């Protein structure tokens, strides 16, 4: 009988101020399983058990040895697994660390950028506890490769993290079942589960996904287990960090986890910056010029439902997310006048004039989404798109006023819209997510409410009307009670009903806006709330660079994922949704002295600004200069076509251009409030 031996070694580990000592007895509560596969046959699985001397052994002879080195200094337990082949072998290793002091029934799970609490907001056919209690997911789904469990009753959480983020991934011919990897990989899986009500943190190497894989929006697939080949004498090592912390609630736990992640991985800004901000904007301008359309009584930029292969315009205009027609018009106007580009100025003025004359419904709502080819104009409206439209118009009004140009009639339409929207505000301060043209409520959930704070606060400043600030205060109270205090950031992404990045980003940004127009204790309260929500928003952004295989376009062109954000539990791709959040992070650093915010803001900006910028001589996989890509598929998931390492065939550069433009427009929000 061949035994699997465990050796011990001591490692010097950094200390986390918020953490508690992680007991090495967790290893005595751990279980391991080794699967060995012979090609053409089902794998055989071998349980690894610990004898009375603390060694692990398998019941049958197996063609490899595994040694484990474990050490602790301060608060963190390091576990290093060394795997050596004694014969040619295809293997797969899994482990579970049982947390006997916690209860699974009340546990809240955290896999950053993928799983929050119990994913209870997710619908059927998206990952949640409704589909199973025991989950393993590929590490490249996670913005930081870690899995954590927090017990709110015990105020205690545990974290299992890869010490060194993976750097290699191999292609496979199948995405479910037992698959043999086509070459070297160091990517594994992380997860959680329960055994008899006792929670555990889990890992797999190489990667596995169970009880389901998640390969397309709202499509759970069969599980997958991958096998890595080692030739006789070859070896691999993987290292995990086990840590424990005591926190007041889940929100504090997520904040602790993000700081821990940042400190461990220490993401740095990308150094190879070829273009200045002005040069990037001059490239993005080509999107405005190529996408400008006049399909009917409205004019604008064709920025939604385009084919990446052609980028040819379609006659659809959308205000707010995902088209951001009015914000793009403002950006084109500001840039055109600054650099003497009369073509841009004419386009922008045409857009605003057309929306002033024809851009509102009979009830005074902005016409959010118009398909001129189909003659289709949905009768469903949203607080988010209406708010984003007003935001752009107020930016436009203030800019025009600074140039001595006034638009009184247009301003009255926007004031009427604001007054109309305020009739939708509920007693708890929230706004319904969606409503019809007669203001009948279609979706009463309040997850999108923070998006209304921005235009309300701006309208208070611009129109000098306190009613708008009072309405914004009511939203802020709702945010605090129902969203931030409950760590329940959901359904701000319009095409998903789940936990998502944009909900927490908008929550933090809304509090930033409130702090611009308040003073004293009230202002400090908004600072504190903005900080709390910011940690959740940051949890969606990658602190590491996911690996791509040769032949996967994103890897071939050198994409570094650090600084990019995953989208939602439903939509597992990364994108450049940032807008003014970098400004919020820089402000929070000044207000709270949390230097990690500004440091990671630098990572975000360096990573998003030009990595996939289609420019002359390098179109980055799209058809036209300036059409910055949107659905960037970085893991084994596709939005509809192409999958990991590629873009979806359809995309919406209208919002990506608007987002990057705001990223490159330093302190735009604070400058708005500084003007009288």
Residue pairs with C-beta under 8 A, 6 or more apart in sequence:
1 57
1 58
1 59
1 60
1 61
2 58
2 61
2 62
2 65
2 86
3 55
3 56
3 57
3 58
4 34
4 48
4 55
4 56
4 57
4 58
4 62
4 65
4 66
4 67
5 55
5 56
5 65
5 67
6 54
6 55
6 56
6 67
6 68
6 70
7 67
7 68
7 69
8 69
8 70
8 71
9 69
9 70
9 71
9 80
10 71
10 72
10 73
11 69
11 71
11 72
11 73
11 78
11 80
12 73
13 71
13 72
13 73
13 74
13 75
13 76
13 78
13 241
14 74
14 76
14 263
15 74
15 75
15 76
16 75
16 76
16 243
16 245
16 256
16 260
16 263
18 245
18 246
18 247
18 256
18 259
19 75
19 76
19 243
19 244
19 245
19 256
19 260
20 75
20 156
20 244
20 245
20 246
21 72
21 74
21 75
21 244
22 72
22 75
22 76
22 77
22 158
22 242
22 243
22 244
23 77
23 244
24 70
24 72
24 77
26 77
26 97
26 98
26 99
26 242
27 68
27 70
27 77
27 79
27 97
28 50
28 54
29 97
29 98
29 99
29 100
30 95
30 96
30 97
30 98
31 47
31 48
31 95
31 96
31 98
32 47
32 48
32 56
32 93
32 94
32 95
32 96
33 45
33 46
33 47
33 48
33 93
33 94
33 95
34 45
34 46
34 48
34 58
34 62
34 64
34 66
34 91
34 92
34 93
34 94
35 43
35 44
35 45
35 46
35 91
35 92
35 93
35 94
35 225
35 227
36 43
36 44
36 45
36 46
36 62
36 63
36 64
36 89
36 90
36 91
37 43
37 44
37 90
37 91
37 92
37 178
37 180
37 227
38 90
39 90
39 180
42 178
43 90
43 92
43 178
43 225
43 227
46 58
46 59
46 60
46 62
47 58
47 59
48 56
48 57
48 58
48 66
49 56
49 57
49 58
49 59
50 56
51 57
56 66
56 68
63 85
63 86
63 87
63 88
63 89
64 83
64 84
64 85
64 86
64 87
64 89
64 91
64 230
65 83
65 84
65 86
66 81
66 82
66 83
66 84
66 93
67 81
67 82
67 84
68 79
68 80
68 81
68 82
69 78
69 79
69 80
69 82
70 77
70 78
70 79
70 80
71 77
71 78
72 78
75 243
75 244
76 241
76 242
76 243
77 241
77 242
77 243
78 163
78 239
78 240
78 241
78 242
79 239
79 240
79 241
79 242
80 237
80 238
80 239
80 240
81 93
81 95
81 205
81 237
81 238
81 239
81 240
82 235
82 236
82 237
83 91
83 93
83 230
83 235
83 236
83 237
83 238
84 230
84 233
84 234
84 235
85 91
85 230
85 231
85 232
85 233
85 234
85 235
86 232
87 232
88 229
88 230
88 231
88 232
89 229
89 230
90 180
90 227
90 228
90 229
90 230
91 227
91 228
91 230
92 204
92 205
92 206
92 208
92 225
92 226
92 227
92 228
93 204
93 205
94 136
94 202
94 203
94 204
94 205
94 208
95 202
95 203
95 204
96 193
96 195
96 200
96 201
96 202
97 158
97 160
97 200
97 201
97 202
97 242
98 195
98 198
98 199
98 200
99 149
99 158
99 198
99 199
99 200
99 201
100 198
101 151
101 154
101 156
102 149
102 151
102 154
102 156
102 158
102 198
102 199
103 151
103 153
103 154
103 197
103 198
103 199
104 133
104 194
104 197
104 198
104 199
105 197
106 151
106 152
106 153
107 149
107 150
107 151
107 194
107 199
108 116
108 117
108 118
108 149
108 150
108 151
108 152
108 250
108 253
109 115
109 116
109 117
109 118
109 119
109 147
109 148
109 149
109 150
109 192
110 116
110 117
110 147
110 148
110 149
110 150
110 157
110 250
110 253
110 254
110 257
110 539
111 137
111 141
111 142
111 146
111 147
111 148
111 190
111 191
111 192
112 142
112 143
112 144
112 146
112 257
112 258
112 261
112 539
112 540
113 141
113 142
113 143
113 144
113 501
113 539
113 540
113 541
113 542
113 565
113 566
114 127
114 137
114 141
114 142
114 143
114 566
114 569
114 572
115 127
115 135
115 137
115 569
116 254
116 487
116 489
116 499
116 536
116 569
117 250
117 487
118 128
118 129
119 126
119 127
119 128
119 129
119 498
119 499
119 569
120 128
120 129
121 488
121 490
121 491
121 497
121 498
121 499
121 569
122 128
122 130
122 497
122 498
122 499
122 569
122 570
123 218
123 497
123 498
123 570
124 130
124 218
125 218
125 219
125 220
126 214
126 218
126 220
126 498
126 569
126 570
127 135
127 137
127 212
127 214
127 220
127 569
128 569
131 211
131 212
131 220
132 211
132 212
133 193
133 194
134 191
134 192
134 193
134 194
134 202
134 210
134 211
135 191
135 192
135 193
135 210
135 211
136 189
136 190
136 191
136 202
136 204
136 208
136 209
136 210
137 189
137 190
137 191
137 209
137 214
138 187
138 189
138 207
138 209
138 635
138 636
139 145
139 162
139 165
139 166
139 187
139 188
139 189
139 190
139 207
140 166
140 169
140 187
140 546
140 547
140 634
140 635
140 636
140 644
141 214
141 566
141 572
141 635
141 637
142 190
143 539
143 540
143 541
143 542
143 543
143 565
143 566
144 161
144 257
144 258
144 261
144 265
144 542
144 543
144 544
145 161
145 162
145 165
145 166
145 190
145 544
146 159
146 160
146 161
146 162
146 190
146 257
146 261
147 159
147 160
147 161
147 190
147 191
147 192
147 201
147 202
147 203
148 157
148 158
148 159
148 160
148 201
148 253
148 257
149 157
149 158
149 192
149 199
149 201
150 156
150 157
150 247
150 250
150 253
151 157
151 199
152 249
152 250
155 246
155 247
155 248
155 249
156 244
156 245
156 246
156 247
157 244
157 245
157 246
157 247
157 253
157 256
157 257
158 201
158 242
158 243
158 244
159 201
159 241
159 242
159 243
159 244
159 245
159 257
159 260
160 190
160 201
160 202
160 203
160 240
160 241
160 242
161 240
161 241
161 243
161 260
161 261
161 264
162 188
162 190
162 238
162 239
162 240
162 241
163 239
163 240
163 241
163 264
164 239
165 265
165 544
165 545
166 185
166 186
166 187
166 188
166 546
166 547
167 186
167 545
167 547
168 184
168 185
168 186
168 187
168 547
169 185
169 187
169 546
169 547
169 548
169 549
170 181
170 182
170 183
170 184
170 185
170 549
171 181
171 182
171 183
171 549
171 551
171 552
172 179
172 180
172 181
172 182
172 226
173 179
173 182
174 224
175 213
175 215
175 221
175 224
175 636
176 213
176 221
176 222
176 223
176 224
177 222
177 223
177 224
177 225
178 225
178 227
179 224
179 225
179 226
179 227
180 226
180 227
180 229
181 206
181 226
181 227
181 228
181 229
182 549
183 549
184 228
185 206
185 207
185 226
185 228
185 547
186 206
186 236
186 238
186 547
187 206
187 207
187 547
188 203
188 204
188 205
188 206
188 207
188 238
189 203
189 204
189 205
189 207
189 208
189 209
190 201
190 202
190 203
190 204
191 201
191 202
191 203
191 204
191 210
192 199
192 200
192 201
192 202
193 199
193 200
193 202
194 200
201 242
203 240
204 225
205 228
205 238
206 226
206 227
206 228
207 224
207 226
208 223
208 224
208 225
208 226
209 223
209 224
209 636
210 223
210 224
210 225
211 223
212 220
212 221
212 222
212 223
213 220
213 221
213 222
213 223
213 224
213 636
214 220
214 221
214 572
214 637
215 221
215 636
215 637
215 638
215 643
216 637
216 638
216 639
216 640
217 570
217 571
217 639
217 640
218 570
228 236
230 236
241 264
243 260
245 253
245 256
247 253
247 256
249 487
250 487
251 484
251 485
251 487
251 532
251 535
251 536
254 487
254 535
254 536
254 539
255 532
255 535
257 539
258 535
258 538
258 539
259 596
261 543
262 543
262 596
262 599
262 600
265 543
265 544
267 543
267 544
267 562
267 563
267 600
267 603
268 603
269 602
269 603
269 605
269 606
269 607
270 560
270 562
270 563
270 603
270 606
270 607
270 611
271 606
273 606
273 609
273 610
274 610
275 283
275 609
275 610
275 613
275 615
277 609
277 664
280 609
280 610
280 613
280 660
280 664
281 335
281 661
281 664
282 339
283 613
283 614
283 615
283 625
283 626
284 613
284 626
284 628
284 657
284 660
284 661
285 332
285 335
285 341
285 344
285 626
286 624
286 625
286 626
287 301
287 303
287 624
287 626
287 627
287 628
287 653
287 657
288 301
288 328
288 331
288 332
288 344
288 347
288 626
288 657
289 343
289 344
289 347
290 311
290 313
290 624
290 625
290 626
290 627
291 301
291 302
291 303
291 311
291 313
291 627
291 653
291 654
292 299
292 300
292 301
292 302
292 347
293 299
293 300
293 301
293 302
293 313
293 315
293 317
294 350
295 315
295 317
295 372
295 373
296 315
296 370
296 372
297 354
297 357
297 358
298 317
298 354
298 355
298 358
298 359
298 367
298 370
298 372
299 317
299 347
299 350
299 351
299 353
299 354
300 317
300 323
300 325
300 328
300 329
300 351
300 354
301 317
301 323
301 325
301 328
301 329
301 351
301 654
302 313
302 314
302 315
302 316
302 317
302 654
303 318
303 322
303 323
303 324
303 325
303 328
303 652
303 653
303 654
303 655
303 657
304 314
304 316
304 318
304 322
304 323
304 652
304 654
305 314
305 316
305 650
305 652
306 312
306 313
306 314
306 627
306 650
306 651
306 652
306 653
307 623
307 649
307 650
308 621
308 622
308 623
308 629
308 647
308 648
308 649
308 650
308 651
309 623
309 649
310 623
311 622
311 623
311 624
311 627
311 653
314 373
315 371
315 372
315 373
316 323
316 369
316 370
316 371
316 372
316 373
317 323
317 325
317 369
317 370
317 372
318 324
318 325
318 368
318 369
318 370
318 385
318 654
319 325
319 326
319 355
319 359
319 366
319 367
319 368
319 369
319 385
319 388
319 389
319 392
320 366
320 368
320 382
320 384
320 385
320 386
320 387
320 388
320 389
321 384
321 385
321 388
321 494
321 655
322 494
322 652
322 654
322 655
323 369
323 652
323 654
323 655
324 388
324 392
324 654
324 655
324 657
324 658
325 351
325 654
326 351
326 352
326 355
326 389
326 392
326 393
326 396
327 388
327 391
327 392
327 395
327 658
327 661
327 662
328 654
328 657
328 658
328 661
329 347
329 348
329 351
329 352
329 392
329 396
330 348
330 392
330 395
330 396
330 399
331 657
331 658
331 661
331 665
332 344
332 345
332 347
332 348
332 351
333 344
333 345
333 348
333 349
333 352
333 396
333 399
334 399
335 341
335 344
336 342
336 343
336 344
336 345
336 347
336 348
337 345
337 403
352 396
352 410
355 366
356 407
356 409
356 410
356 413
358 367
359 366
359 367
360 366
360 367
360 413
360 417
361 367
361 437
362 437
363 420
363 437
363 438
363 439
364 413
364 416
364 417
364 420
365 381
365 386
365 417
365 420
365 437
366 385
366 386
366 389
366 390
366 417
367 377
368 378
368 381
368 382
368 385
368 386
368 389
369 377
369 378
369 385
370 376
370 377
371 377
379 436
379 437
380 434
380 435
380 436
380 442
381 434
381 435
381 436
381 437
382 433
382 434
382 435
382 448
382 494
383 421
383 424
383 431
383 432
383 433
383 434
383 435
383 448
383 449
383 451
383 452
384 433
384 448
384 451
384 492
384 494
385 494
386 417
386 421
387 451
387 452
387 454
387 455
388 451
390 414
390 417
390 418
390 455
390 458
390 459
391 454
391 455
391 458
393 410
393 414
394 414
394 455
394 458
394 459
394 462
394 672
395 458
395 668
395 672
397 407
397 410
397 411
397 414
397 462
398 462
398 672
398 675
400 406
400 407
402 675
411 463
414 459
415 459
415 463
418 455
418 456
418 459
418 468
420 439
421 431
421 452
422 467
422 468
422 471
423 439
424 431
424 432
424 435
424 439
424 441
425 431
425 471
425 474
425 475
426 432
426 444
426 446
428 446
428 478
428 481
428 482
429 449
429 474
429 475
429 476
429 477
429 478
429 479
430 446
430 449
430 475
430 478
430 482
431 446
431 448
431 449
431 452
431 475
432 441
432 442
432 443
432 444
432 445
432 446
433 443
433 444
433 445
433 446
433 447
433 448
433 491
434 441
434 442
434 443
435 441
435 442
435 443
436 442
445 490
445 491
446 478
446 482
446 483
447 483
447 488
447 489
447 490
447 491
447 492
447 503
448 491
448 492
448 503
448 506
449 475
449 478
449 479
449 483
450 475
450 479
450 483
450 492
450 503
450 506
450 507
450 509
450 510
451 492
451 506
451 510
452 471
452 472
452 475
453 472
453 475
453 476
453 479
453 510
453 511
453 513
453 514
454 509
454 510
454 513
456 468
456 469
456 471
456 472
456 475
457 468
457 469
457 472
457 513
457 514
457 516
457 517
458 513
458 672
459 465
459 468
460 466
460 468
460 469
460 472
460 517
461 516
461 517
461 672
461 673
469 517
472 510
472 513
472 514
473 514
475 510
476 510
476 511
476 514
476 526
476 529
479 507
479 510
479 511
479 529
480 529
482 488
483 489
483 503
483 507
483 533
484 507
484 529
484 532
484 533
487 536
489 499
489 500
489 503
489 504
489 507
489 533
489 536
490 497
490 498
490 499
490 500
490 503
491 497
491 498
491 500
491 503
492 500
492 502
492 503
492 505
492 506
493 500
493 501
493 502
493 503
493 567
493 568
493 570
493 571
495 571
496 567
496 568
496 569
496 570
496 571
497 570
498 568
498 569
498 570
499 568
499 569
500 567
500 568
500 569
500 570
501 537
501 540
501 565
501 566
501 567
501 568
501 577
502 568
502 577
504 533
504 534
504 536
504 537
504 539
504 540
505 537
505 577
505 581
507 529
507 533
507 536
507 537
508 530
508 531
508 533
508 534
508 536
508 537
508 581
508 584
509 530
509 579
509 580
509 581
509 584
511 526
511 527
511 529
511 530
511 533
512 526
512 530
512 583
512 584
512 587
512 588
512 669
513 669
514 523
514 526
515 523
515 526
515 527
515 530
515 591
516 669
516 670
516 673
517 673
518 526
527 588
527 591
527 592
530 584
530 588
531 588
531 591
531 592
531 594
534 584
534 585
534 588
534 597
537 581
538 585
538 597
538 600
540 565
540 566
540 567
541 563
541 564
541 565
541 566
541 600
541 604
542 561
542 562
542 563
542 564
542 565
542 566
542 574
543 562
543 600
544 561
544 562
545 560
545 561
545 562
546 561
546 634
546 635
547 555
548 554
548 555
548 556
548 559
548 634
548 644
548 645
549 555
549 645
550 556
551 645
552 644
552 645
552 646
553 621
553 645
553 646
553 647
554 632
554 633
554 634
554 645
554 646
555 645
557 612
557 618
557 620
557 621
558 611
559 611
559 612
559 632
559 634
560 607
560 611
561 574
561 607
561 634
562 603
562 607
563 600
563 603
563 604
563 605
563 606
563 607
563 608
564 574
564 575
564 576
564 607
564 608
564 632
564 634
565 574
565 575
565 576
565 577
565 578
566 572
566 573
566 574
567 573
567 574
567 575
567 577
571 639
572 635
572 637
573 631
573 632
573 633
573 634
573 635
573 637
573 639
573 648
574 632
574 634
575 630
575 631
575 632
575 656
576 608
576 628
576 630
576 656
576 659
576 660
576 663
577 655
577 659
578 604
578 608
578 659
578 660
578 662
578 663
579 658
579 659
579 662
579 663
580 662
580 668
580 669
581 604
582 601
582 604
582 605
582 663
583 666
583 667
583 668
583 669
583 670
585 597
585 598
585 600
585 601
585 604
586 597
586 598
586 601
587 670
588 594
588 597
589 595
589 597
589 598
589 601
604 663
605 663
608 660
608 663
609 660
609 663
609 664
612 620
612 621
612 628
612 629
612 632
613 620
613 628
614 620
614 622
614 624
614 625
614 626
614 627
614 628
614 629
615 625
615 626
616 625
619 625
620 629
621 629
621 646
621 647
622 629
622 647
622 651
626 653
626 657
627 653
627 657
628 653
628 656
628 657
628 660
629 647
629 651
629 653
629 656
630 647
630 648
630 651
630 652
630 653
630 655
630 656
631 639
631 647
631 648
631 650
631 651
632 647
633 639
633 642
633 643
633 644
633 645
633 646
633 647
633 648
634 644
634 645
635 644
636 643
636 644
637 643
637 644
638 644
638 648
639 648
639 650
640 648
640 649
640 650
641 648
641 649
642 648
642 649
662 668
